[in-house]
Amino acid sequence: MKKLTLVLAVLLTLCLVLTGCTKKPESTDSGKVQIALMMRNIDEQFLKDYSENIKKLAAEKGVDLNIQDARSDGATQLTQVQTLINQGYKWFVIVPCVSELSEQMNQIIKEAGGAAAYSNIQPTVTALKVGPNFFFASSPEFVGGRYQGQLIADYFDKNPGKAPGKAVNMLLLNGQMGHPAQVNRRAGLLAELATRGYTVKIIAEDTANWTPDQAQEKMNVWVGAFRGQYNVVAAQNDGMALGAVESLIQNGYTKGDADDGTTLTVPVLGIDATQDAINSMKENKLYATVLQDAVGQSAAAFDVIYQNATGAYTPGNPAGGTPAATAVIDEAPANDAAIIGQCYLVPFVPVDKDSDYYKSH
């Protein structure tokens, strides 16, 4: 009996060594795939929508999902990644606090034999070159800015008397300064208006850090200081746009009709197409927005990581309905041919009252 027991023990050991019978770190004791969702914060509506769709997809696939909120602190997010690696996690969907930490996070994840997909704030080109299992699933911010410029130009084309001489006099509410979305959305906005033949004078601009409260406070100052000097308000996300709308309403900048698509005396435009923004458009307050597809981005990021976790991924696979990119664009990280196949570019969509997205929501 002792010999039989010894033989069985040896055979079990050989099984563990040769066939990898130990519990895989990407699975829980129940056998579920483990995926970690690393959020820079879950305060903004877009990020709430993003995380909610990840929860839905994880539930459908039977994934054990661990959600971490870094509260916009890069050092905290880096620590969270390392802690989860130590706990056996290998598969990550990441909305990073800052682009610059993506390379360091990827090095840690690579050492564990894992994969990561980034959305909303892009990883660096160098970060994606850490390995073929690191991905960008997001939308080109310059294009989002161009679409906002397109909507503004369309408005003034329909209402030329509101911009005599094709002169756009703008109040501009920026997101966090230096944030890739802030830089590229601003550049795209101004480039599109120039392409459409408009001369832009920025009457005032400042950051409102993506928040409606700061935007409303900023606008409360501007509407008095620059009375009659501006003919449009552009905000780099819907939260700030809705803060601007509220300021204009409270300060009496409204009119009795919505013949031009808004009851405000000047049009206000945002980016994201959150449901709150669509509701404001239906009330003839916010004029227009641009869809940043939280569902599309999160679906692509989740699916490409789920494919990696289950061994189904091969280079060039579509993810969440979005094809892998094949042609470089002007915006990093999808501007490098060496990693273009690791990028899933979810398109922005302009949203006004004639758009299919508006009509369906």
C-alpha positions in Angstrom: 0.0 0.0 0.0 2.8 2.4 0.8 4.4 1.7 -2.5 1.2 2.3 -4.3 0.7 5.6 -2.5 4.3 6.7 -3.4 3.7 5.8 -7.1 0.5 7.8 -7.1 2.2 10.8 -5.6 5.0 10.6 -8.2 2.5 10.4 -11.0 0.6 13.4 -9.6 3.7 15.4 -9.4 4.6 14.6 -13.0 1.1 15.6 -14.1 1.5 19.0 -12.4 4.9 19.6 -13.9 4.4 18.2 -17.4 0.8 19.1 -18.1 0.4 22.3 -16.1 -2.4 20.9 -13.9 -2.0 23.6 -11.3 -4.8 26.2 -11.1 -4.2 28.8 -13.8 -3.7 32.3 -12.2 -6.1 33.7 -14.7 -8.9 31.7 -13.2 -10.6 31.7 -9.8 -11.1 28.5 -7.8 -14.5 28.2 -9.6 -12.7 28.1 -13.0 -13.8 31.6 -14.0 -11.6 33.9 -16.0 -10.3 36.8 -14.0 -10.2 40.2 -15.6 -9.3 43.5 -13.8 -10.8 46.8 -14.8 -8.6 49.6 -13.9 -10.4 53.0 -13.9 -8.8 56.3 -13.6 -12.1 57.4 -11.9 -15.7 56.6 -12.2 -17.1 60.1 -11.6 -17.5 61.2 -15.2 -20.6 60.0 -17.0 -18.6 58.5 -19.9 -16.5 56.5 -17.5 -19.6 55.3 -15.6 -21.1 54.1 -18.9 -17.8 52.4 -19.8 -17.6 50.5 -16.6 -21.3 49.5 -16.6 -20.9 47.9 -20.0 -17.8 46.0 -18.9 -19.8 44.7 -16.0 -22.6 43.6 -18.4 -20.1 41.9 -20.7 -18.3 40.2 -17.8 -21.6 38.8 -16.4 -22.5 37.5 -19.9 -19.2 35.6 -20.2 -19.1 34.4 -16.6 -15.9 36.4 -15.9 -14.7 37.2 -12.4 -14.4 41.0 -12.7 -12.3 43.1 -10.3 -12.9 46.9 -10.6 -10.4 49.4 -9.2 -10.9 53.1 -9.1 -7.6 55.1 -8.9 -9.3 58.4 -8.1 -7.2 60.0 -10.9 -4.0 59.3 -9.1 -1.3 57.6 -11.3 0.8 56.3 -8.5 -2.3 54.7 -6.9 -3.2 53.0 -10.2 0.3 51.6 -10.6 0.2 50.2 -7.1 -3.2 48.6 -7.9 -1.9 46.9 -10.9 1.1 45.5 -9.0 -1.1 44.3 -6.2 -3.5 42.5 -8.5 -0.5 40.9 -10.3 0.6 39.6 -6.9 -2.8 38.1 -6.4 -2.6 36.2 -9.7 -4.4 38.6 -12.1 -2.9 38.7 -15.6 -5.7 40.2 -17.8 -6.4 44.0 -17.7 -8.7 46.5 -19.2 -7.3 49.9 -18.3 -8.5 53.5 -18.5 -5.2 55.1 -17.4 -4.7 58.1 -15.3 -1.8 59.3 -17.5 -0.3 58.0 -20.7 3.2 58.1 -19.3 2.6 55.2 -16.8 1.3 52.8 -19.5 4.8 51.6 -20.3 5.6 50.7 -16.7 2.3 49.0 -16.2 2.8 47.0 -19.4 6.3 45.9 -18.3 4.8 44.6 -15.0 1.9 42.8 -16.8 4.3 41.3 -19.4 6.4 39.8 -16.7 3.3 38.0 -15.5 2.6 36.7 -19.0 -0.6 38.8 -19.3 -2.3 41.3 -21.6 -3.9 44.8 -21.3 -6.2 46.9 -23.4 -6.3 50.7 -23.0 -9.2 53.1 -23.6 -10.0 56.8 -23.3 -6.5 57.9 -22.5 -4.0 56.4 -25.0 -1.0 54.4 -24.0 2.3 55.6 -25.5 3.7 54.0 -28.6 6.5 52.6 -26.6 4.0 51.0 -24.2 2.3 49.1 -27.0 5.8 48.0 -28.3 6.3 46.2 -24.9 4.6 43.2 -26.6 2.0 42.1 -29.1 -0.6 41.5 -26.3 -1.0 45.2 -25.5 -3.8 47.1 -27.2 -5.5 50.4 -27.7 -9.3 50.3 -28.0 -10.5 53.9 -28.2 -11.4 56.8 -30.5 -9.1 59.3 -32.2 -9.5 62.5 -30.3 -8.6 64.8 -33.2 -11.5 63.4 -35.2 -13.8 64.0 -32.2 -12.7 67.7 -32.3 -13.2 67.9 -36.0 -16.8 66.6 -35.7 -17.5 69.3 -33.1 -16.1 71.8 -35.5 -18.3 70.4 -38.3 -21.4 70.8 -36.1 -20.5 74.4 -35.3 -19.9 75.1 -39.0 -23.2 73.5 -40.0 -25.0 75.6 -37.4 -23.6 78.9 -38.8 -24.1 77.8 -42.4 -27.8 77.4 -41.5 -27.8 80.7 -39.5 -25.3 82.9 -41.3 -26.6 86.0 -39.6 -25.3 84.7 -36.3 -21.7 84.7 -37.6 -21.4 87.7 -39.9 -18.4 87.4 -42.2 -18.0 83.7 -41.1 -16.5 85.0 -37.8 -16.7 82.5 -34.9 -16.2 84.1 -31.5 -15.9 81.3 -29.1 -15.9 80.5 -25.4 -13.9 77.3 -25.0 -14.1 75.0 -22.0 -11.2 72.7 -21.9 -10.7 69.4 -20.1 -7.6 68.8 -18.0 -4.8 70.7 -19.6 -2.3 68.6 -21.4 -4.6 65.6 -21.3 -4.4 63.9 -24.8 -8.1 64.4 -25.4 -7.9 68.1 -24.4 -5.0 68.7 -26.8 -6.3 66.8 -29.8 -10.0 67.8 -29.5 -9.0 71.5 -29.4 -6.7 71.0 -32.4 -9.3 69.1 -34.4 -12.0 71.7 -33.6 -10.0 74.6 -34.8 -8.7 72.7 -37.9 -12.2 71.8 -39.1 -13.5 75.4 -38.7 -10.6 76.7 -40.7 -11.2 74.1 -43.3 -14.8 75.3 -43.5 -13.7 78.9 -44.1 -14.5 80.3 -40.6 -12.2 82.7 -38.8 -12.0 81.8 -35.1 -11.4 84.2 -32.3 -11.3 82.6 -28.9 -12.8 85.2 -26.6 -11.9 83.2 -23.5 -10.8 79.7 -22.7 -9.8 77.8 -19.6 -9.9 74.4 -18.1 -13.0 73.1 -16.1 -11.3 69.7 -15.6 -14.2 67.8 -17.3 -16.6 68.8 -14.5 -20.0 70.5 -14.8 -19.6 72.5 -11.6 -16.3 74.1 -12.6 -17.8 74.8 -16.1 -20.8 76.5 -14.6 -18.6 78.6 -12.3 -16.4 79.6 -15.2 -19.3 80.6 -17.4 -20.9 82.6 -14.6 -17.8 84.9 -14.8 -17.5 84.9 -18.6 -21.2 85.7 -19.4 -20.9 89.0 -17.6 -17.3 89.8 -18.6 -17.8 89.1 -22.3 -21.5 90.0 -22.8 -22.3 90.2 -26.5 -18.8 89.3 -27.6 -19.3 85.5 -28.3 -21.6 83.5 -30.5 -20.8 79.9 -29.5 -19.7 77.9 -26.5 -17.7 74.7 -27.1 -17.0 72.3 -24.3 -14.7 69.3 -24.6 -17.1 67.0 -22.9 -20.8 66.9 -22.1 -20.5 67.4 -18.4 -18.8 70.8 -19.0 -21.3 71.6 -21.8 -24.2 71.0 -19.4 -22.6 73.2 -16.8 -22.4 75.9 -19.4 -26.0 75.4 -20.4 -27.1 75.8 -16.7 -25.1 79.0 -16.3 -26.7 80.5 -19.4 -30.1 79.6 -18.3 -29.6 81.0 -14.7 -28.1 84.2 -16.1 -31.1 84.8 -18.5 -29.4 84.0 -21.8 -32.5 82.4 -23.2 -35.0 83.2 -25.9 -38.7 82.3 -26.6 -38.2 80.0 -29.6 -35.9 77.2 -30.7 -35.9 78.0 -34.4 -32.2 77.4 -34.6 -32.3 74.3 -32.5 -31.8 75.8 -29.0 -33.6 78.2 -26.7 -30.3 79.6 -25.6 -29.1 82.8 -27.1 -25.9 81.0 -28.4 -25.4 77.4 -29.2 -23.6 75.2 -26.7 -21.9 72.0 -27.9 -20.3 69.1 -26.0 -18.6 65.7 -26.7 -19.6 62.2 -25.5 -23.3 62.0 -26.3 -24.2 60.9 -22.8 -27.9 60.3 -22.1 -28.0 63.5 -20.1 -26.8 65.4 -23.1 -29.3 63.8 -25.4 -32.1 64.7 -22.9 -30.9 68.3 -22.8 -31.0 68.4 -26.6 -34.6 67.1 -26.5 -35.4 70.1 -24.2 -33.8 72.4 -26.8 -31.0 73.4 -24.4 -27.8 71.8 -25.6 -27.5 72.2 -29.3 -25.3 69.2 -30.3 -22.7 66.8 -29.2 -20.3 64.1 -30.6 -20.7 60.5 -29.7 -17.7 59.0 -28.0 -18.9 55.4 -27.9 -18.4 54.1 -24.4 -20.1 50.9 -25.3 -18.0 50.4 -28.4 -14.7 51.2 -26.7 -15.4 49.0 -23.7 -16.7 46.1 -25.9 -13.5 46.2 -28.0 -11.2 46.4 -24.9 -13.0 43.7 -23.0 -13.3 41.3 -26.0 -9.6 41.5 -27.0 -8.6 40.7 -23.4 -11.1 37.9 -23.1 -9.7 36.4 -26.3 -6.2 36.5 -24.8 -7.4 35.0 -21.5 -9.1 32.1 -23.3 -6.5 31.5 -25.9 -8.7 32.6 -28.8 -6.8 35.6 -29.8 -4.8 35.8 -33.0 -3.3 39.0 -34.5 -5.8 40.8 -36.6 -8.9 39.4 -34.9 -11.8 41.9 -34.6 -12.8 42.7 -31.0 -16.3 43.6 -29.8 -17.4 44.3 -33.4 -14.5 46.6 -34.1 -11.8 45.5 -36.7 -8.1 45.8 -35.9 -6.7 48.9 -37.6 -4.7 48.4 -40.8 -3.7 51.9 -41.8 -1.9 54.5 -39.7 -3.5 57.8 -38.7 -1.9 61.1 -37.6 -2.6 60.5 -33.9 -0.6 58.4 -31.5 -0.4 55.5 -30.8 -2.1 54.6 -34.1 0.5 56.6 -36.0 3.1 53.8 -35.9 2.9 51.0 -38.5 4.7 48.6 -36.2 1.8 48.5 -33.8 -1.2 49.5 -35.9 -2.7 46.0 -35.7 -2.9 46.3 -31.9 -5.2 49.3 -32.3 -9.0 49.2 -32.4 -10.3 52.6 -33.5 -13.9 53.1 -32.5 -15.3 55.9 -34.6 -16.7 59.2 -33.2 -20.1 60.2 -34.5 -21.5 63.7 -34.8 -24.9 64.0 -33.1 -27.4 66.7 -33.9 -31.2 66.4 -34.1 -31.1 65.0 -37.6 -28.7 62.1 -36.6 -29.8 58.5 -36.2 -28.2 58.3 -32.8 -30.3 61.2 -31.5 -33.5 59.8 -33.0 -32.9 56.4 -31.4 -32.2 57.8 -27.9 
